[in-house]
């Protein structure tokens, strides 16, 4: 390039007197708290711009959706194929209280389930919980060989697929509409609904790998602080419990004090 052609480089005149401010100096860290259905309550931390004038920090946090792994929430590595979505509902002090906002499978888990020589059966249904949440549940299942089967394939007939799908929808509606969101999340974690479907469809065609693979929250009721506190229970920091000393432990300490006094 010829000298003096690039005017931006050649001109050394910039705006004087304007200091570069680190944007992180205006931010604050908040702790994300998971609902009481999960074992590990402290999910992580999130950033938000500090309250300034009419712009309140809490408003910037409400509505945020955090995606985390169920293995981290339960402390169990076997659940690592499930992703849980948590939505920020309320801010109390430096704690962001979240509620369940959906569930999904990791891509690698779904891909590992799909194989040749078997039939994939899927069903979905919209259900309303007792506390007013409208959810869409997606179920997935696969046929398996009968005991002692020699034949390579285990394909189900279309009439059997329809019968299985009907039972899937019935069980999902029955399980979800009879409880609130907190209880339903408790059913998703151990995959009790999938086991019920396998048991119910045993007479039609033996099934394997039956899961509620996805949950979407279509509509949530109006925000209620008391209900959120019921979901969270005691969200305070886990502080170690004070140990009570037994009489046997106290005796040596008393003896040493008496010896020192003498």
N, C-alpha and C positions, 0 to 999 in steps of 0.2 A: 504493500500500500504506500502511495506517495505521502510524503510528510505534509501535514497540515490539511489533509483531505477530511479526516474524521473530526468533525467540529466538536463532538462531545468530549473526546479525549483531550484535544488541544486546549479547550477552554477550561481553565482551572478555577473559574469563579463558581462558587456554590453559595448556598444560603448560610450566612454567618450568624453565629449566636444561638443556633438551634441545637440543643443538646439531645443526644440519642438516649432515650430512657428505656431501660429494660422492662418489657411488658410484664414479666413475671413479678416485678416489684409491686404491681397493683392487684395481684391474685391472692386468693386464700385457699387453703386446703380443707376439705371436708371429708369425714369418714362415712362410708356407705354401709348401711346396716341392712342385712337380709331379714326376711320374715322368720317367725318362730318355727316354721316347718322344717327349716334347715339346721344342721348341727353347728356349722361355723357361721357365726352371725356377722363377723367383720369381713366384708367382701374386699374392700380396698379403699382408695382415696380418689377424690375428684377435685378439679380446679374450678374456680369461678372468680370473676372480677369482683373486687371488694365493693361494698355498698358505697355509692357516691351520689349525693343529691336525691333525685327521684328514682334512680336505678337501684333497686334492691337486689342483693346477692341471692336471696332465697327464691325470687322469681326466676332467676336464671338457672336455678337447679331443678325446680319442679318440672316434671314432664320428661326429664332425661331418662333414656333407656340404657341400662347396663347389661351387657351380655357376659355371662360367666359360666364356667364349667361346673357341672354337678359334682365332679370328683373333688373340686376345691371346696364346695359348699358342704359336702357330706364327709370329707376326709377319707373317702374310699376310692381308690384308683380304678376299681371295676366299673364305676359310673362315668368314666371319662368320655364316653361317646355321646353324652347328652349335654346340650347347651340350654341354659336357663336365662330368660330375659327378665330383668327386674326394672320396674319403673319408679322413679323418685316421686313420692306422693307428698311428703311433708319434710320440713327442716326444723329441727329442734336443737338449738345451740350449734354445735359443730357436727351434729349427726344428721345424715340424710336418711330418712326412713323410706324404704322401698316396699313394693308389693309385686306379686307374681304378674308377669305381663306376656308370658308365652314360653314355649319349649320347642326344641328342634333336635334333630340328630346331626351328628357330624357326617360329612360327605363320605369319608372313608368307611364308616360303619355301614351306611346304606349300600355302598358299592360291594362291600364284602358279603352282604346277605344275598344279593341277587346271583343266582347260579343257573346252570342249565339243568334240564331234565326234571324241573319242578314247576308248579304254577304259582304265580304271584297274585295275591288277592288284596285289593285295597278298598277301603270304605271311608266316608267322611260324613259327619253329622253336626248340625248346629244345636247346641243345648244351652239352657239357661239354668244357672245355679240358684239356690234358695236365696242368696244375698244379691241377686240381680245382675250378675255378670253373664254376658252372652259370649259363649266360646264356640269355636269350631275345632272339633277333634278329628284327626286323621289317623286311621289305623292301617297297619300293614301286616301281612301274614304270608306264609309259604307252606305248600303241601309237603308231606314227607312220606317215605315208604312205610308200608304196614309191617308189623313184626314178621320176619321170615320171608319177606318178599324177594323174589329172584329177579323180577323184571327191572330193567334199568331205569325206566321213567316212572314218575308218579304224578301224572297230569290229572286234574279234576275236570269233570264234565261241566258244561256251562250251567246246567240246572243245579249242580252241587255248589258251584261258585256263587250263584244267586242265593241259595239257601244259607251259605256261610256269611255272605255279605249282609243278609237280612238279620241274622243273629248278632253280627258285629254291631250294627246300628242299634238294635234293641238293647244290648248290654251297655253300650256307651251312653245311651239316653237314660237308662235306669240308674247307672252308677253316678252320672254327673248331676242329674236333676234332683236327686234325693239329698244332696249335701251342699255346703257352702264351699267357697273357693279354697279356703285353708285346708279343709278335709280332702278336697279333690286333689290338691297338690301332694298331700300325704299318700294318696293312692297312686299317683304318677311315679313317685320315687322308687317304690319296690316293684313296679309294673304288675300290680294285682289285677288290673282290668284285662291285660293281655293273657294272664293265666286263666281267668274266668272264661274268656272267649275260646281258648284252646280246649278247655274242659267241656264247654257247651257244644262245640263243633266236632267232638270226638266221634259221635255217631254218624255224622255226614261224611267227613274225610279227616284223617289225622293231620294236625297242623304243627308247625314248628316256627320258632322265631317270630312270635306274635307280639307286636309292640304298638303303643300309641306313639307314633313317630313324630307327630307335630301337634302343637296346640296354639291356636291364635285367639287373642282376646279381641272380639269384634266390637263389643260395647261394654263400658263399665258404668256402674251406677254413680250417682252424685257423691263427691268426696265427703267422707264422714270421719272425723278425727277419732271418735270413740271406737269405731270398727277397726281402724288402722292400729290403734293401741292394743286392741284385743289380739290382732294378728301378730304383733311384735312382742307383746307381754312386757317383760323387763329387758330392755335393750341396752342397759347400762354396761359399762366396761367390766370385763371379767376380772375381779379382784380376788386374790388369794384369801382363803378362809383362815381365821385365826385359830391356831391349834391350842387345845386345852391340855395343860400338863398334868400328868398323873402324880399321885403322892410319891411313888417310887422315884420319879425323875426329880422331884423337888428336894428330896432328902439330902443327896450329895451336895447340892448348892448351899443348903442351910448349914451343913457341917463345915464347909470351907469358910463360910462367913464367920462362924463361931471361932474357928481356929485362928483366923486373921485378927479377931478382936482380942484373943488371949495374947 
